[in-house]
């Protein structure tokens, strides 16, 4: 068992609260991702788990044992560094052996451990090569093998694929997820790429200024963000968030930008959130009866074709909205369109930015 | 006139050919993206346009004027690089005013230009901040402003957004496009990110290994890639390509994919092209244009992975050379190990010659 538990953990650097009263449980064998902007506390949490930092308050448990007083070596948690940090002058085999050789483990034992980990990661056939002769995916596996050869309780990765270009990242993240599933070991992962976080994590913890704002499965957080902060972090283009007021029979957003007829709208909502893919765009004028008078006019400001999708920026009332449409619709800048959104797809937020139940 | 013509442009470094006989016409006021992976020659091309490097052979013309021997400072080009070059001891205003002041512009003129550019780039509230107090995002915005304020006829940008964070990148894409619309410069934009090229450029020049692969509007290169490199590089994920051989069936011409079975019948125009062809082909289709078929009229493939990314679900199917991806708008309820029957939309199917990698045109 290698679950990792934080109980009210706080870490300060001078007057800066790097981690502020964080409590969470990473389950055994879970792929757990920390996501947030720079300086939100992601890397500090990793350092606290590794034992490179000790908390100012609170308790950390690994596999049920309090580890606050334990050295990094005693904790037996492995780290896979950004850009993998393989030794270029050593073969893949010597890279993988290195942590054991360094610890003076007996040769027989080393051979057995390396063979085990190489089999698990399917790298037996490339161990003789130097890193320069390996593909990106192979290097990834070798770096993970090096981290796992000690049989750690859990392993950590700090933005391991951020240096790769977009196409390679798409492939590598899937590869990482497969490896983690096959290995069945607790993995704590830090990324700054929201798409990567949603793609690979079992659960995500969203951080803001050292505080955990929401923990949940990616789909759960995307579909039910706990606040406008979280709502803006996941999703591309990001969620449209508009000031709102209650009007006759519905909610009016930002002076007539869009109209939502929703009897269940919470009375204390001050902002509404609309995912770009939830905004319906039709040619203007429309037959007002058709949708109960929900369609509002908007001017097309910008059209960005992505091929499979099209992002349309709309100028409506005082606001700019982004809509994500399927395919390659024939919409041009300056055209007038009608926009609407199904009430069930609307997110409501209160005075402090917190999500409100409808 | 600030049209740019590249004629037979070649650049070698010792034995290495960085750019091979490139011909490209960039129209006055056009937003042209040079797109490709690292080492494709895009930055070399831009450096030669800027005058930072001399071509080994070939010509660069601005309008009708040959740029051979014209130094960088006399070409009337503005640039922005990946790493912003900002005077950190100066305020935003001083940084922006620096260029016009060096050129001896009048104070009123400088103020007018600084006002216009800060408005456009949303820098007005930060005008009197010292640059060393600004985030990377804002510094890159200042760098863009500092070049744009010179109102160059040609604006060259080399991966200007690769160091800024994702959310800000989306904002900057829109701003750069606005900037170009307002000032109507000729923009040459170097990037390895197909999304940036697709969303901003009027046309994209796709490059690989020093060779221009295709020039076209974003939708032209997406819809009708000239070869398999472009097909794979454009789109996220790229186009699916499956190797097979044309074969007659009772439903019309199909592609026999070997152990994977046969494809649905090809549209008539493609079938006509393929009937006379010999050898293997690649059957291509976009991940976004795949339907799940209920009957056997599709390719039966095992689901190997499912990614749900916000509203999109990317389903990975098959393995090795037979791997494809399909993108759906919602959770289609497929899970690993299941078999899905996928049917590419007939209109989205593209065929490439397996030996040359070139697209086979319908008709």
Interface residues (C-beta under 8 A of the other chain):
Chain A: X37 X38 X165 X166 X167 X170 X174 X177 X178 X192 X193 X194 X195 X198 X199 X200 X218 X219 X222 X232 X233 X234 X235 X236 X237 X238 X275 X277 X302 X304 X305 X306 X307 X308 X309 X311 X313 X324 X326 X327 X328
Chain B: X37 X38 X165 X166 X167 X170 X173 X174 X177 X192 X193 X194 X195 X198 X199 X200 X218 X219 X222 X223 X233 X234 X235 X236 X237 X238 X286 X287 X288 X289 X305 X307 X308 X309 X310 X311 X314 X316 X327 X329 X331
